[in-house]
């Protein structure tokens, strides 16, 4: 296995792990549905989770966009 193939495999595995983290954060955020306004703690937790989801989503989106942009084959 060449270095570039090993690096590519490592990056793909990291991307899968990051995506799994994104899905987990989304599920946590979704679990607060209907309970966000019931307490200040729930609201704060929802806002923190929302920020986390936004960061993870845009990181994933940027990775996929750049991967597609450099794939000139």
MDTraj code that builds the backbone (N, CA, C; nanometers):
import mdtraj as md
import numpy as np

residues = "UNK UNK UNK UNK UNK UNK UNK UNK UNK UNK UNK UNK UNK UNK UNK UNK UNK UNK UNK UNK UNK UNK UNK UNK UNK UNK UNK UNK UNK UNK UNK UNK UNK UNK UNK UNK UNK UNK UNK UNK UNK UNK UNK UNK UNK UNK UNK UNK UNK UNK UNK UNK UNK UNK UNK UNK UNK UNK UNK UNK UNK UNK UNK UNK UNK UNK UNK UNK UNK UNK UNK UNK UNK".split()
xyz = np.array([
    [0.0851, -0.1171, 0.0000],
    [0.0000, 0.0000, 0.0000],
    [0.0899, 0.1236, 0.0000],
    [0.0635, 0.2166, -0.0897],
    [0.1433, 0.3385, -0.0982],
    [0.1047, 0.4360, 0.0127],
    [0.1891, 0.5359, 0.0296],
    [0.1638, 0.6353, 0.1338],
    [0.0357, 0.7116, 0.1055],
    [0.0134, 0.7497, -0.0202],
    [-0.1079, 0.8254, -0.0520],
    [-0.2336, 0.7408, -0.0315],
    [-0.2262, 0.6130, -0.0600],
    [-0.3405, 0.5248, -0.0380],
    [-0.3675, 0.5089, 0.1108],
    [-0.2600, 0.4973, 0.1901],
    [-0.2759, 0.4850, 0.3351],
    [-0.3338, 0.6133, 0.3929],
    [-0.2857, 0.7271, 0.3447],
    [-0.3364, 0.8559, 0.3907],
    [-0.4823, 0.8717, 0.3532],
    [-0.5170, 0.8339, 0.2322],
    [-0.6547, 0.8427, 0.1871],
    [-0.7464, 0.7561, 0.2724],
    [-0.7007, 0.6370, 0.3052],
    [-0.7792, 0.5472, 0.3893],
    [-0.7973, 0.6062, 0.5291],
    [-0.6919, 0.6644, 0.5834],
    [-0.6996, 0.7262, 0.7152],
    [-0.7971, 0.8434, 0.7150],
    [-0.7907, 0.9266, 0.6125],
    [-0.8801, 1.0419, 0.6022],
    [-1.0246, 0.9963, 0.5899],
    [-1.0494, 0.8930, 0.5124],
    [-1.1852, 0.8424, 0.4974],
    [-1.2390, 0.7879, 0.6298],
    [-1.1528, 0.7201, 0.7059],
    [-1.1962, 0.6692, 0.8366],
    [-1.2276, 0.7840, 0.9318],
    [-1.1448, 0.8883, 0.9301],
    [-1.1704, 1.0044, 1.0149],
    [-1.3002, 1.0737, 0.9754],
    [-1.3249, 1.0815, 0.8449],
    [-1.4481, 1.1439, 0.7967],
    [-1.5696, 1.0660, 0.8448],
    [-1.5614, 0.9351, 0.8428],
    [-1.6726, 0.8517, 0.8904],
    [-1.6979, 0.8734, 1.0396],
    [-1.5892, 0.8839, 1.1166],
    [-1.6033, 0.9081, 1.2601],
    [-1.6654, 1.0451, 1.2863],
    [-1.6219, 1.1463, 1.2121],
    [-1.6782, 1.2805, 1.2266],
    [-1.8268, 1.2815, 1.1902],
    [-1.8612, 1.2102, 1.0839],
    [-2.0015, 1.2031, 1.0424],
    [-2.0857, 1.1350, 1.1493],
    [-2.0318, 1.0303, 1.2104],
    [-2.1031, 0.9621, 1.3187],
    [-2.1250, 1.0582, 1.4362],
    [-2.0253, 1.1421, 1.4650],
    [-2.0403, 1.2422, 1.5703],
    [-2.1481, 1.3435, 1.5365],
    [-2.1554, 1.3810, 1.4103],
    [-2.2596, 1.4731, 1.3653],
    [-2.3977, 1.4116, 1.3846],
    [-2.4140, 1.2866, 1.3450],
    [-2.5431, 1.2201, 1.3612],
    [-2.5813, 1.2069, 1.5088],
    [-2.4843, 1.1788, 1.5931],
    [-2.5103, 1.1680, 1.7367],
    [-2.5576, 1.3014, 1.7929],
    [-2.4886, 1.4091, 1.7554],
    [-2.5280, 1.5425, 1.8026],
    [-2.6674, 1.5794, 1.7521],
    [-2.6981, 1.5431, 1.6282],
    [-2.8314, 1.5699, 1.5749],
    [-2.9386, 1.4952, 1.6527],
    [-2.9107, 1.3695, 1.6868],
    [-3.0077, 1.2911, 1.7641],
    [-3.0280, 1.3509, 1.9031],
    [-2.9186, 1.3984, 1.9645],
    [-2.9309, 1.4627, 2.0955],
    [-3.0167, 1.5887, 2.0856],
    [-2.9912, 1.6674, 1.9820],
    [-3.0692, 1.7894, 1.9624],
    [-3.2156, 1.7562, 1.9370],
    [-3.2391, 1.6544, 1.8574],
    [-3.3761, 1.6141, 1.8273],
    [-3.4486, 1.5637, 1.9522],
    [-3.3733, 1.5059, 2.0460],
    [-3.4371, 1.4543, 2.1681],
    [-3.4939, 1.5668, 2.2547],
    [-3.4492, 1.6888, 2.2323],
    [-3.5010, 1.8029, 2.3082],
    [-3.6258, 1.8639, 2.2451],
    [-3.6663, 1.8091, 2.1332],
    [-3.7831, 1.8615, 2.0621],
    [-3.9047, 1.8637, 2.1545],
    [-3.9695, 1.9800, 2.1616],
    [-4.0877, 1.9951, 2.2434],
    [-4.0598, 2.0273, 2.3890],
    [-3.9297, 2.0255, 2.4282],
    [-3.8955, 2.0517, 2.5677],
    [-3.7989, 2.1692, 2.5822],
    [-3.7655, 2.2341, 2.4736],
    [-3.6647, 2.3398, 2.4765],
    [-3.7089, 2.4562, 2.5650],
    [-3.8328, 2.4975, 2.5539],
    [-3.8812, 2.6149, 2.6279],
    [-3.9267, 2.5825, 2.7698],
    [-3.9181, 2.4574, 2.8103],
    [-3.9690, 2.4206, 2.9426],
    [-3.8769, 2.4644, 3.0566],
    [-3.7488, 2.4848, 3.0274],
    [-3.6578, 2.5320, 3.1324],
    [-3.5381, 2.6012, 3.0683],
    [-3.4729, 2.6819, 3.1479],
    [-3.3534, 2.7511, 3.1003],
    [-3.2407, 2.6547, 3.0680],
    [-3.2290, 2.5484, 3.1464],
    [-3.1247, 2.4487, 3.1209],
    [-3.1455, 2.3800, 2.9869],
    [-3.2711, 2.3464, 2.9567],
    [-3.3002, 2.2835, 2.8274],
    [-3.2690, 2.3780, 2.7125],
    [-3.3024, 2.5044, 2.7292],
    [-3.2740, 2.6030, 2.6246],
    [-3.1241, 2.6171, 2.6038],
    [-3.0497, 2.6285, 2.7133],
    [-2.9044, 2.6402, 2.7015],
    [-2.8450, 2.5161, 2.6360],
    [-2.8896, 2.3995, 2.6771],
    [-2.8411, 2.2748, 2.6188],
    [-2.8730, 2.2682, 2.4698],
    [-2.9930, 2.3096, 2.4321],
    [-3.0323, 2.3086, 2.2907],
    [-2.9461, 2.4046, 2.2092],
    [-2.9199, 2.5213, 2.2635],
    [-2.8371, 2.6184, 2.1914],
    [-2.6930, 2.5696, 2.1761],
    [-2.6396, 2.5087, 2.2809],
    [-2.5040, 2.4544, 2.2720],
    [-2.4969, 2.3401, 2.1708],
    [-2.5979, 2.2528, 2.1742],
    [-2.6014, 2.1427, 2.0774],
    [-2.6177, 2.1944, 1.9351],
    [-2.6999, 2.2986, 1.9187],
    [-2.7196, 2.3577, 1.7868],
    [-2.5878, 2.4123, 1.7327],
    [-2.5129, 2.4815, 1.8179],
    [-2.3823, 2.5327, 1.7756],
    [-2.2888, 2.4190, 1.7364],
    [-2.2896, 2.3128, 1.8162],
    [-2.2044, 2.1970, 1.7878],
    [-2.2411, 2.1341, 1.6539],
    [-2.3715, 2.1182, 1.6306],
    [-2.4189, 2.0598, 1.5048],
    [-2.3768, 2.1466, 1.3864],
    [-2.3886, 2.2782, 1.4007],
    [-2.3499, 2.3686, 1.2926],
    [-2.2019, 2.3537, 1.2581],
    [-2.1177, 2.3490, 1.3595],
    [-1.9734, 2.3348, 1.3372],
    [-1.9435, 2.2022, 1.2690],
    [-1.9996, 2.0947, 1.3209],
    [-1.9746, 1.9625, 1.2630],
    [-2.0283, 1.9520, 1.1206],
    [-2.1474, 2.0081, 1.0976],
    [-2.2059, 2.0009, 0.9643],
    [-2.1198, 2.0756, 0.8624],
    [-2.0805, 2.1987, 0.8940],
    [-2.0038, 2.2763, 0.7969],
    [-1.8635, 2.2212, 0.7764],
    [-1.8060, 2.1597, 0.8788],
    [-1.6767, 2.0934, 0.8614],
    [-1.6926, 1.9767, 0.7632],
    [-1.7985, 1.8989, 0.7823],
    [-1.8247, 1.7844, 0.6947],
    [-1.8564, 1.8324, 0.5523],
    [-1.9387, 1.9346, 0.5419],
    [-1.9754, 1.9906, 0.4118],
    [-1.8517, 2.0407, 0.3373],
    [-1.7652, 2.1134, 0.4060],
    [-1.6438, 2.1669, 0.3437],
    [-1.5524, 2.0542, 0.2974],
    [-1.5387, 1.9507, 0.3796],
    [-1.4553, 1.8372, 0.3405],
    [-1.5083, 1.7724, 0.2128],
    [-1.6381, 1.7455, 0.2094],
    [-1.6948, 1.6808, 0.0907],
    [-1.6854, 1.7708, -0.0323],
    [-1.7061, 1.9012, -0.0138],
    [-1.6953, 1.9951, -0.1250],
    [-1.5531, 1.9960, -0.1800],
    [-1.4549, 2.0056, -0.0923],
    [-1.3158, 2.0095, -0.1371],
    [-1.2721, 1.8762, -0.1966],
    [-1.3201, 1.7669, -0.1393],
    [-1.2863, 1.6354, -0.1954],
    [-1.3384, 1.6244, -0.3381],
    [-1.4576, 1.6736, -0.3613],
    [-1.5148, 1.6718, -0.4957],
    [-1.4410, 1.7679, -0.5893],
    [-1.4002, 1.8825, -0.5369],
    [-1.3341, 1.9844, -0.6203],
    [-1.1984, 1.9369, -0.6700],
    [-1.1261, 1.8594, -0.5904],
    [-0.9940, 1.8127, -0.6330],
    [-1.0004, 1.6791, -0.7062],
    [-1.1153, 1.6169, -0.7091],
    [-1.1317, 1.4916, -0.7811],
    [-1.1551, 1.5242, -0.9283],
    [-1.0468, 1.5296, -1.0041],
    [-1.0557, 1.5702, -1.1440],
    [-1.0558, 1.4533, -1.2399],
    [-1.0687, 1.3354, -1.1879],
    [-1.0647, 1.2166, -1.2737],
    [-1.1923, 1.1994, -1.3512],
])
top = md.Topology()
chain = top.add_chain()
for i, resn in enumerate(residues, 1):
    res = top.add_residue(resn, chain, resSeq=i)
    for name in ("N", "CA", "C"):
        top.add_atom(name, md.element.get_by_symbol(name[0]), res)
traj = md.Trajectory(xyz[None], top)
